[in-house]
């Protein structure tokens, strides 16, 4: 996770200790929800672009990447309004 924080720090141009902390365990929770329901896929809505990117990185190149989608709340609201 340190690499993710460093990468986000460079993208955001903020020192790593000033980034909002993200619980990457949310990806694990999403996997448990997906596995324990009859849904084919699920979505996570985030209001923090750092958290959104972290969750995407955690899920990338895994079996679940295709089944768990991560949305930014403002992008989702804009999409719904259209």
PyMOL commands that set and color helices and strands:
alter all, ss='L'
color gray80, all
select helices_A, chain A and resi 2-12+16-18+25-36+49-59+63-66+73-81
alter helices_A, ss='H'
color red, helices_A
select strands_A, chain A and resi 42-46+68-72
alter strands_A, ss='S'
color yellow, strands_A
deselect
rebuild
show_as cartoon
